[in-house]
């Protein structure tokens, strides 16, 4: 097996555990024996559990000696809730380590240097862009900025309306898109909406399967706004209600709770507040092949008064989701 093939498997392990590890990164690791055959797979366990390298080494056992560790993130070098992964690799007799992305966290970085000091050859950058834009996207942002990563998700008609003139919005997007969003919710730490969305739609903000049953892992529901939640609202007993209109206050509270990956699903007013604050890190838009003519736009008052102030985005991916068009884009820097 080539290192590229092994890294692809490590990325799959990383994606498998995404949403279960925060505030730790969802790392994936594959151990190859001396002949290049995969003998151990592992993903980071929930906080307090083993890291990906230890999980993969445990699965490999003595077959790891003289082999290669292929891992999505530079092995850590510090003592935290668990011992350093770099030391575990050294003790296991690993001779070669390939990692996709260097660790930006100064408390945990230095693993590559420690491995080299022990005589292990280390390579960095293999499929790094795929990892950085994939399962480690949110955590890398969190490690570099100290803020949760915010994805603004919305569904709209082809003419940019999120609801009809009478306020009805179910369903603009297709069943395929809605299932995809529920699968995405199960991999996130929190979903944020405004009090107006609660009043109008009474959402549950849960992740559910195709049959409507809750998925095993649920994100934290968060409501932003000064108003009380309506009596009997689904979120009245379950949501974290933050009485503020300041996106930075919201993100500070969530960061303190170890929230890394946030989905912003609120209406146009809340979306505008996050855009004005510069706190949208990614856009995930589901565009349905339908025209409404009238109705609310996806975002209001984003701080743009003239065309030269337009928020410019870089499209990273465009694909079909059933009959809908799914666009993933990030603000230009």
Secondary structure, DSSP 8 states (H G I E B T S, - for coil): --HHHHHHHHHHHHHHHTTSSTTS---EEEEE-TTS-EEEEEE--STTS--HHHHHHHHHGGGGTT-EEEEEE----S-SSS--HHHHHHHTT--EEEEEE----TTT--HHHHHHHTT-EEEE-TTHHHHHTTTTHHHHHHHHHSS-EEEEEEEEETTSBSS-TTS--TTSS-HHHHHHHHHHHTT-SEEEEEHHHHHHH------B-TTS-B-SS--EEEEESSS---TT-TTTTTSEEE--S-HHHHHHHHHHTT--EEEE---HHHHHHHHHTT---EEEEEEES---SSS-BS----S--SGGG---EEEEEEEEETTEEEEEEEE--
